[in-house]
Amino acid sequence: MDFTTSALILAWAAILVLALAMAGMLRQLHALKGGDSRVDHLGPSIGAAAPALPLPDAVRRNVPVVALFLDLECDSCERTLQVAEELVNEGENRVEFVGLFADDPNDHRSHGVRLVGNATEAFESYQIPVTPFGVVISTEGTVLASTALGAPHEIRDLVSQLFGERSAA
């Protein structure tokens, strides 16, 4: 067998190995996607009764509550909390903001956003998949909206949608 024949056989063998590898990767991708099934919504179901929040004192009942599920080690959570404080400072009195942490928030302070630590049960009962995550609870105690808040403007969008306004961001 000469060099050219050997090179052609090796090339075809490499193509076959690459094709098999690609088929395996596609099979794994379909398995990760779960076929045609999709995740329509994360967190609590819209319209469902909202589980109780572990608050030391009662929230105002005449306004919706935006529950922010946060983590102390999360930069996006810190930015989300800052935007919530900005909304409070801008006179956003139509909602009450509550920041919930699974751990003790230590000396973490906030102006206008009530912070609650050791709220692991709330994370579980609200089925929070990621942080930061926002849940809007109506004055009647039902879940109006819930979404992951990866970008700082998303909390503004969530509050704007709550009142049927368009976001400026």
N, C-alpha and C positions, 0 to 999 in steps of 0.2 A: 504494500500500500504506500502510495507516495504522499508527500506533504499536503498537496491540495485536497486529496480525498479525505485525509485525516482532519484537516481544518473544516471541511464541509460537514463531516459527521459531528465534530465537536460543536459547530455552530448550530446545527439542528438539535442537538441534545440540549444546548443552552436555551434555545427557543422553547423547547418542550418543558424544561424546568421552570422557566419564567411564566409560561402559560398556566402550569399547575399552581404555581405560587399565587398568581393573580386570581385564579378561580377560588383558591382557599381564602384569600383576603376578601373577595366579594361575598363568600358564604358567611364569613365572620361579621361583615358589615350588615348583612341582612339579619343575622342573629341578634346583633346589638340593637338594630332598629326595631326588632320584634315583628318583622314582616310588614304588614300594612297597618298594624295598630299604632295609634299615636297617643301621646299624652296631651289631652286637651287642656288640663288645668292643674296647676300645682297649688298646694295648700288647701284651706277649707273650701267647701262647696258654696258657690254663690247662692244666696237665698236661704241657706241653712241657719238654724239657730246658732248663735255665737256662744262658744263655751265661756264660762266666767273667767275674767282676768284676775290675777292675784294682786289686787290693789289694796293698800292699807286703808284708804278712805274712798268714798264713793266718787264716781265721775259725774260730771254734769249730765243729766238725762235729756236735756233739751237740744243737744248737739250730737252729731255723729262722733265716734271715737276712731282715730287712726292709731292702731297698735303697730308699733315698729319693733320687729324682732331683730335684735342686734347682737353682735359679738365684740368683745373688748379688743380683740386682736385683728379686727377687720378694718382696713382703711376705707373701704366703701361704706361701712357702717358709720364711721366717724363723719364722713362727708354727708351722709343721709341725715344724721342727727343735726349737723350744722344747718342744713337746708330747712329742717323742721323748725329749728330755733329762729331762722330768718322769717319763716312764715308766721310764727307767733309774733315776732317783733314788727312785722308788716301789718299787724292787726288782723290776722287770720283767726278771729274768735269764733268762727262758725264751726270749728272742729276742735276736739281736744286730742292732743298728742300724748301717747304713752309709749315710752321706750322700755322694752323688756329684754333682759339679759339672762342667759341660762346660768351664769355664774354671778358671783358678788361683784357689783360694779365698783367696789372699793371707794376711792375718793372721786370718782367720776361725777361731775356736776353738769347740770343743764339749766338753762334759763327758759322756762315756759314749757318744757317737755318733762313730764313726770317720769322718773326712772325707777324701775322695779328690778331688783336682782333676784337670783335664785328662782327663776321662773321656768324651770325645766318642764314642769307639768303643762304649762301653757304651750311651750314649743311642741310637746307631744299631742295635746288635745287639738291644737290648731293645725297639726300635720305640717310643720314648717320644714321645707326641704333644704333651704339655703338662707344665708344672711347676707345682706339685709333683706328683709321681707316685710311688706306692709299689708295690713288687713284693715278694711274700713267696716266699722260696725255701726249699724243704724241706731236711731233712738229707740226703736222697737226691739233691738237686740238680735238682729239678723245680719249676716255677712253680706255687705253690698258689693265689695270688691276685694280681691287679694292678688298680689303680684310680687315678683322679685324686684328689688330696687337696686339694680346694679349701677346705674348712673345717677348722679345727684339730681338731675332734672326730673327723674321719674316720680319722685314724691310730689313735686309741684303738679305734674300731669295727673297723678292720682287724685289730688285734692280738687284740681280744676274739673276733672271728669265727674267728680262727685256732685258738683253744682252745675254741670252742663255748660261749662265755660271752655273756651279754647285757651290752651297754654301759650304763653309768650315765648317760651324757651325753644 
